[in-house]
């Protein structure tokens, strides 16, 4: 009995050693795996802790293994008290292998933790990877150079953030005719990454990428030329051409912009029917701008008959695509009862959603809701708080509305004409039509200032030129009175 048990023990031991060697070979790769996983997920310490927990099984398994060994080897053990020796040894072997897993796992976790949290080893490993990546890029290949440029631009591991190096590698890839790299050289010039800001030079590189068929290059050339940008003269005709090229590649935004060109006659003869066609194509490509403009076309009868049903359908599609301008517009429709039932509460909700998305006019409309209690309980202090934030951010419409609060005492302890004048003048410096109009009224009537008809008329003229309809009407009245005998 004992001899057979010893033979069985030796056999089990041989198999245990063989399996242990195999497992050691497998778990030898664990530190590298853990390290890469930790760099990707930031969970290196968590992994090490998890392995440590698993390693706790090891002493438990040793104890169980010993108990089974003793019990199985006792000559006086009662029948049925334990499993037969063969089964006991199998159980012991499995449990001991589990313990082996635990030991090796915690060893791997310790090594990985050392790599992660020991600065010298971490930097050494990072430098090793970086040098290897640079060496591969230097051997040639535009794709590798472009990828290395992206790594440097955004500081992607193992590259540090370095705009100079990013531009150098983009130029190297662009020299081999890589359109994406040409575009990124343009981006570096546009934003001043690794070089001075130079819109003209950026446009040259965007155009190179565009000529090689790179859709984002085509789109950016069109955007710059559409309205001009820092020394670059507007060229609506060429802008229309590049929007068309990008639209041929089914770019949603370019397709919508092509519709705007046809609607407003930018670079091409105005054609409302064509505009509607491109808005519909853009909407089918899930362009938020396309859905929004298609909704406006149905709301205003541009290239089609007015249809509130279609207008609301496409506006809601744009809202579902989280287009903040559409969210704000739909809120205005609910506030006015236009195309939809009058619903101030729903309007308030939509203005809040637009404001949360960062849309400035959504914030202004939300402030108005609080100031006047539209769709919510009146809370003028909350409205003023929103307007103060807009004023700090340099939003002139918010500054002008904040000036109204100071003039009438909304959300502040008492009216403050001096504060209102200061805010109106600040907004007027940016040619805000509302502020210009209010200054004209204050100087005309001598409210908080000495009456000055000439200055009032000057402000009124500027307000009319800035698009204030009330100012335009009042200025026309003043002019008619002035020439009346």
Protein Blocks (a to p, Z undefined) as FASTA:
>chain_A
ZZmmmmmmmmmmmmmmmmmmmmmmmmmmmmmmmmmmmmmnopmmmmmmmmmmmmmmmmmm
mmmmmmmmmmmmpmkbcehkaccfklmmmmmmmmmmmmmmmmmmmmmmmmmmmmmmmmkl
mmmmmmmmmmmmmmmmmngpjklmmmmmmmmmnopafbdcdfklmmmmmmmmmmnopakl
mmmmmmmmmnopoiacdfklmmmmmmmmmmnopaklmmmmmmmmmnopehiacdfklmmm
mmmmmmmnopaklmmmmmmmmmnopoiacdfklmmmmmmmmmmnopaklmmmmmmmmmno
poiacdfklmmmmmmmmmmnopaklmmmmmmmmmnopoiacdfklmmmmmmmmmmnopak
lmmmmmmmmmnopoiacdfklmmmmmmmmmmnopaklmmmmmmmmmnopoiabdcfklmm
mmmmmmmmnopaklmmmmmmmmmnopoiacdfklmmmmmmmmmmnopaklmmmmmmmmmm
mmpZZ
